[in-house]
Amino acid sequence: STIGTVHKQELTVGGNNNLRAELFTIPPDVRIGENITIALHVTNIGNVKMLNVTAGTPIIIPSTCVGVPLPPNPTPVDLKPSESVFFNWEFTLS
C-alpha cells in the first residue's frame, strides 16, 4: 500500500472491552532486500483497563522471504481506556 496500512480491525474482548488494532509497514512500500518494520498500533477503545495486552508474531506468506524476527517490543502491557501502544518487529525481506 502507498500509505503502509496493512489492516485495521476493532476487536471485542468479552463484554464491552474493545481494542482497535492497526498494522503498518515501515517503509510503506516494501521491497525485496530491504529491512522493514512491522508495527501494530493497539488502542483501548473500551471503558475498562485491559491487562497483559500482547501481540504474536505476524504471519508472512511465503515465510521463506523473511528471517525470524525478535519478539515484539514491548510485551505485555496494561492499557487504560484511551491508551495506546505500538508493538514492533524487524524483518529483512529476501
N, C-alpha and C positions, 0 to 999 in steps of 0.2 A: 504494500500500500504506500502511497506517496506521503501519508502523514504518520505512518508507523503503527496505527492502532490495528491490532490483530483481531481482538474480540472484546466486547463489552457485555457484561451479564450481571443481573441482580440475583442474589441467592437468598433463599429463605432458610434460616437455620432454626427450626422449631418456632411455633407461635408467631410473635411479632418481631422476632430478631432477624434483621436483614443486613446483608453485606452487599456492597456493589464492588465488582471486580472488573478491571480493565487491563488488558495485556498489550504491551508495546514492544517494538524492536527499536534498538538504537545502534546504528543509524536506521532511519525509517526504510530506506531501500537497501535490502540485504543482498550482498553479492558473494559468490564463491571466493574463498581465500581470505575473506575479511574476518576480523574479530567483531563479534556483536554482543550486545547486552540485551537480554530479555528481561523486561520489568513488568511486574504485576502490581498494580495500584489497587489496594483494598481499602474501602471506606465503610465504617459502621453507619448505616443509614437508619438503624433502629433506635429504640429508646432505652436499651439495656446494654450494659457493659458486656462485651464479648471477650471471653478468656481463651488464652492459648491459641490465637489465630496463627495459622501456619500455612505454608504452600508446599506442595510436592513438586518434583522436577517436571518441567514441561516435556511433553512427548513430541518429538520432532521426527517426521517421516520424510525420507528414509533416515533411519537412525545412523546409518553409515556416513552421513555427511557432516556429523558434528562429533567433537570429542566429548568426553564425560565432564559435565560441569561440576563445580563445587556445590554444596548445599546452598539454598537461598540465604541471603543475608538481608535482614535479620530473621531469626526464627527462635521460638514463637514470641508473639506479642499479645498484650491485652489492649483492646480498643474501647474507649468510652464512646458514647454517642457522638457522632460527627467527626471522630478522629480517623486518620488515615495512616497507612504505612505502604512503603514500596518494598517488595521482595525482588532481588536482582540475581540473575545468573549470567555468567560469562561463557561464551562459546567461540570456537573458531570453525568456520564453515570450510569444508574441503570437497 
